[in-house]
Each structure stands twice: as C-alpha cells, then as structure tokens.
C-alpha cells in the first residue's frame, strides 16, 4: 500500500482494525477469536459472552499493543524518507454491540471501584457538558464508585472511560515506535 501510494504521490491515513470495528470483533485475528478463555469477551447482563472483546481484559490490550507497535515500527522503517503515511486511525467505532456494558468479572471489579481521580478532575475542569450534567444530577460528589458518581448512566460512562484508556494504551505503544498523528472516530 505504501509503495503504491508513493508511486502516485498520494499520502495515506491508515485504519487499524484490531479489538474493535463497529462495536464488534469481526476483524480480530482468528487466533484471538479461537481463544476466548485468554482473550475475554464482553459478558452481557444475562451472563452470555457476546461478539465483542472486553476492554477490561489485559491479554486483549497487550495483544493489540504488541501488534500495533509492530505495525508502526514497520511503517517507520518502510516510510522513513517519503513520509507517505501521515496518520493512523487507531481502532474504528469502538464500543459494545449487544449489551449496555460489560458484566464480566474484571469489569464488575472496576465498576465497584472508585472512579479515577483524573476523570473527576477533568469533569470539574470542563464545568459543563453532558457528563458534567450527569455527574451533577447524581450529586456532584468528589469521589465514589461509578454508580455513586453517575447514577443510572454509570455503566455507559465506565465503558467509555475503559475503552478510551485502552485505545490510549494502544496508541502509546504505536507512538513509541513511530510518533505520527493518531486519532479515533466513535
């Protein structure tokens, strides 16, 4: 792809499908799909695994980071003169199709923990917006579990935070090998 773009003088923004594409794992490699014990999927409220990898599974994150870092290293080696690749979209429309959130054991542990201080600080700093309003409607507490700080919308906000942190980790792994612009669409 890079050679073809160079030949025609075209710049590229690559799209990385790994853990998510449109809220499911259709583009995940078969060796991950075939090993759900190691690469855990989202568990629905009814206890069923669905066709989405869990952002709470460390093995999922480490596999994605390793593969993405290798891709970025390859691009850096192949394109270090022409700079044909000008950016990478890291994941595509991440999320959970088929459940309001992950109810697996790892996710439940996070859901029952105190919300990261960094998130609460950023909400306070913003001082407005949908998440700020949700937080205020739930009492605007400085600390507490997801449910205590966000009421009935806690699951969606925990999921958004977890997926964003996961994608940030993947991007950081890639940038350690090739520091080019990276972005996400949701």
N, C-alpha and C positions, 0 to 999 in steps of 0.2 A: 504494500500500500504506500509506504513511504517513497520507494523508488518511483512508482507511477506518478505520485504527486510531484516529486522533484522534476520528472521528465516534462510535465505540463505546467510547471511553475505555480502549483496550487499549494496553499497552506492547509494544514489539517487540524481539526479538533477531534480527537479520538473519543469514543464512547466505551466505557468499561462496564460490561455486564458480568457480574460475579454473584454476589449474595442476592441482589435484587434486580429485577427488571419488571416494572409494572406491578409491584406488590407481590411477586411470587419468585420462585427459583427455577424457572424454565431454562435459563441459560447457564445454570450451575453445572460444573463438570460431573460426569456420571460417577466418578469415584467418591464424590461427596454425596450425591443423591442416594447412592447404594449403601451408605454407612450412617443411617440416622441415629445410631447409638452414640457415635462420636460427634457427628455434625448435627446437632439437635435442631429440630423444627419447632415452630410455634405450636403451643398447645392451646386449643380453644377452651372456652368456659366449660364445655361438656367433657373435657379430658381427651379429646381426639387430636392427634397430630395433623396439621394441615400443610399444604404445599408451599411453605414459606420457612426460610431459615431464621432461627432466633438470633436477634441482636444481643442476647444475653449469654450466648454460648461462646466461651473463649476459643474453642477449637475452630469455630466458624471464622471468628475475627482473625486468628493467626494464619489460617489458610489463605484468606483473602489478602491480608497484608503481604504475605510471602509472595504470592503470585503477582500482585500489583507492583510490588517493589522490583520484581524480576522484569516485568514489562517495562517499567520506567528505566531500568538500567539498560535494557536492550535498545530502547528509543534513544537514550543518551549516547550510546556507543554508535548506533547507526546514523544518527541525525545531528551529531555534534558540530557539524560545519554549516550545513544548509539551514538548520532550524525550521524544517518543514512542519513539524508538529508544534503548534503554538499553544496547545492546551489539551486537557483531558477532562471529560465529564466522568467523575468517579461515582459509579452506580447510576441507575436510571429509575426514577419514580419509585423509590423505596417505600416500603410500608407493609401492611398486613392485609391481604385479601382473604376473607373468611372468618375473621374474629375481630372483636373490638380491641383486643390486646393479647399479649402472650400470658398464659396462665401456667406455664411450666414452672418447675421448682426454682430455677435460677431467677426467673422474672418475679415470682412471688416474693422471693427474698429481697429483691430490690424494691418492690412495691411497698413492702412493710418497713423499709429503712427510711431514715431522714433524707429529705430532698437535698441534693448537693447545694452547699452554701453558695457556690458560684452562680447557680441558676437563680436563686432567690435574690442575690445581689444585682444580677442583670435585669431581673424583672423590676426591682425597685428603681434602678437607674433609668430604665425606659420610662417609667412613670405613666404609661398609657398603653393602649392596645388590648387585644383580645385576651392574651394570657394575663396581663396585669388586671383586667376586669374580673376574670375568673378567680384569680388569687384574692382580690379584694372582696368579692362576693362570698368567698369561703372564710373571710375573717382577716386576711392580710397578715397572717402570723409570720414571724421572722424565722421560725423553724418548725419542723414537724414532718410526718410521713406524707406521702403523695396524697392520700385521701384527706388528711388534715389540712393541707395547704390548698388543694384544688377541688375538693368535693367530688361530685359525680363525674367530673371530666378528668380526674386524676389518671386513669388508665391511658387515655389518649396522649396526655402530656408526658407521662413517663415513657411511653413508646416513642414519641417524637424526640425526647431527650436521648434515649438509649440509641436510637438509630443514628441521630446526628453525631453522637460521641463515637460510635462505631465507624461511621464514614470518615470522621476526622482522623481516626487512627489509621485507616487505610490510606488516606491522603498523605499523612505524615510519613508513612512507610515509603510511599512512592516518591515524595519530595526529597527523602534522604538520598535517593539515587539520581533524581533529576528534578530540579526545582523549576518547574514551569507552572503556569496558571492551571488551577483545577477548580471545578465547580460542580454543582449538583442541581438537578431540577426535581421538583416534587409535585 
